[in-house]
Amino acid sequence: MKNKSQGFTLVEVILAGVMAGVFLTFCTQFFLTQLNQYYLISGNSKLSEQLRTLSKYMEKDVHNSLEFYVFPDLSSALSFTYSDTKTFPKVGNCVLLIQEQGMVAGGRGVIYYVGSECNTGTKLAYYLLYRALVTFSAQKKIVETDSVLNQLVVGHLKKSATNTPVQLYSTTSPAASGIFYATERRRFSTGAEYHPYIAGCRHGLYVGTTLMQPGLKLKVTETPCNFCFYSRNPRF
């Protein structure tokens, strides 16, 4: 008897390989689609949490403020000493909220400021928005230094083409711009006229920027952030 060897023909092998390739390509594409959806949903969820955190803290802090001041940056706030004749910008990347006991020795406050540029080791770059508690000395200056103020990150800010955080509020001066914008505080005086208080004491605080949530594989979600808060203190 002749031995007949059993096996696949070349055509069958090629056809099987093509079908397997098509199947694996479909599976890979389906997996990548689901993975991208996961990154997107996860980023949106974290961004929503970031928005809630920022609005929760800022609403409470501004409502309890005796007064607040806006500065171009953190270094300007740390060198700040109160003076009736000193004028303060309305717009900036740092805001000081004075709360318990006011600006006296042992008084307390809260500061929000935009930190330096950060990156994830890739081309993705952003800024961090910090919140920190501060105390005041007898000279009405902030006791803490910038090295101890990085306590709580409440937001990631989008990096703009000009290497500054996205700024929605600005004046005619390019130097006077930032994510915080303070409205004038006003009082009722004789002659039934309204006029501003001493410069620096403000009534309302606006926050305008673009928050972002960096994720894996450069999957970034972002959203415009616009808040407005007012102090409940009767002095305002």
GIJO-V378612 format. One line per field, one symbol per residue. burial: # if it has 16 or more other ideal C-beta (glycine too) atoms within 10 Angstrom, else .. A space follows every 50 residues. Layout:
burial: ???
This chain:
burial: ......................................#...#...#..# #..#..##..##..########.#.###.#.#.....############. ..#...#.#######..........#######.#.#...#.#......#. ...######....######.......######..#.............## ###############...####..#...#.#....#
